[in-house]
Amino acid sequence: MRPWTRLSAPAALLPSPDIDTDKILPARFMKGLEREGLGRHLFADVRGGDASYAIAPDRRIIVAGRNFGSGSSREHAVWALTGHGIRCVIAPSFGSIFAGNAASNGLLLASVTDADLATLTDRLAALPDAPVDVDLEAQAIRAGNLHLPFTIDPGVRRALLDGLDDIGRTLRFAGAISAFEERALAQSA
């Protein structure tokens, strides 16, 4: 996983609440464990009926409503987002299983207040192609003269900054794990 620091890109505005994992990636596209190609199916069932879900390739950030990624535990939904080039989702809250899958796959979930979401949404509605800057180190979002803080679990923040997935985070303790195993073997002998 590549380290996450800063991102500046136009954002896709999806302010509806409760965008669930089935909407992000319909189940029929989850036929295996391959990540490749899932990005082309992002929002497949809603793109035609709602043009806002047809996310342009230059959009690396999604600004969404409350409870983004709710629903079933589909890591494939995160793979579809990252496969499409999305690196960050800004919303007031996220589905808990989705949040864990996002952290394991380098997708930054930036939690903002409802009031800050409304302010950012208004700005993006007025200037849809203006860049949004997300700075993980400073935990800040900037859009023109708008400066907003965001929250993130400190452990997830550190792992994203360091570019560590679950295995990488575990391997940070390889020495302690080996020492424990050696002590356990010596005690059982």
Residue pairs with C-beta under 8 A, 6 or more apart in sequence:
1 105
1 106
1 163
1 164
1 165
1 168
2 106
2 163
3 160
3 161
3 162
3 163
4 87
4 106
4 108
4 136
4 160
4 161
4 163
5 135
5 136
5 137
5 161
6 133
6 134
6 135
6 136
6 137
7 60
7 61
7 87
7 88
7 108
7 133
7 134
8 131
8 132
8 133
8 134
9 58
9 59
9 60
9 61
9 87
9 131
9 132
10 56
10 58
10 59
10 60
10 61
10 128
10 129
10 130
10 131
10 132
11 59
11 60
11 61
11 62
11 63
11 90
11 124
11 132
11 143
12 52
12 55
12 56
12 59
12 61
12 62
12 63
13 52
13 63
13 121
13 124
13 125
13 128
14 52
14 53
14 62
14 63
14 64
14 65
15 63
15 64
15 65
15 117
15 121
16 64
16 65
17 65
17 66
17 67
18 65
18 66
18 67
18 70
19 64
19 65
19 67
19 68
19 69
19 70
20 69
20 70
20 71
20 72
20 95
21 69
21 70
21 71
21 72
21 73
21 74
21 77
21 95
21 98
22 71
22 72
22 74
23 43
23 45
23 46
23 71
24 42
24 43
24 69
24 74
24 77
24 80
24 81
25 38
25 41
25 42
25 44
25 74
25 76
25 77
25 79
25 80
26 41
26 44
26 45
27 74
29 38
29 41
29 44
29 76
29 80
30 74
30 76
35 79
35 82
35 83
36 83
37 83
38 76
38 79
38 80
38 83
39 79
39 80
39 81
39 82
39 83
39 84
39 85
40 83
40 84
41 80
42 55
42 80
42 81
42 83
42 84
42 86
43 53
43 54
43 55
46 53
47 53
47 54
55 62
55 84
55 86
57 84
57 85
59 85
59 86
60 85
60 86
60 87
60 88
61 86
61 87
61 88
61 89
61 90
61 132
61 134
62 68
62 81
62 86
62 88
62 89
62 90
63 89
63 90
63 91
63 117
63 120
63 121
63 124
63 132
64 89
64 90
64 91
65 91
65 92
65 117
66 91
66 92
66 93
66 114
67 91
67 93
67 94
67 95
68 89
68 91
68 93
68 94
68 95
68 98
68 109
69 77
69 78
69 89
69 94
69 95
69 97
69 98
69 99
69 102
69 109
70 94
70 95
70 98
71 95
71 98
72 97
73 97
73 98
73 101
74 98
74 101
75 101
75 104
75 105
77 98
77 101
78 98
78 101
78 102
78 104
78 105
78 107
79 105
81 89
81 107
82 105
82 106
82 107
86 107
87 106
87 107
87 108
88 107
88 108
88 109
88 110
88 134
89 102
89 107
89 108
89 109
89 110
90 110
90 112
90 117
90 120
90 132
90 134
90 141
90 150
91 109
91 110
91 111
91 112
91 117
92 111
92 112
92 113
92 114
92 117
93 111
94 102
94 109
94 111
99 109
102 108
102 109
103 109
103 153
103 156
103 159
103 160
104 165
104 166
105 165
106 160
106 163
106 165
108 134
108 136
108 152
108 160
109 152
110 134
110 139
110 141
110 150
110 151
110 152
111 150
111 151
111 152
112 120
112 141
112 148
112 149
112 150
112 151
116 148
116 149
119 146
119 148
120 132
120 141
120 143
120 146
120 148
123 130
123 143
123 144
123 146
124 130
124 132
124 143
127 143
127 144
130 143
130 144
131 143
132 141
132 142
132 143
133 141
133 142
133 143
134 140
134 141
134 150
135 141
135 142
136 152
136 157
136 160
136 161
137 161
139 149
139 150
139 151
139 152
139 157
140 147
140 148
140 149
140 150
141 147
141 148
141 149
141 150
142 148
152 160
159 165
159 168
159 169
162 168
164 172
170 177
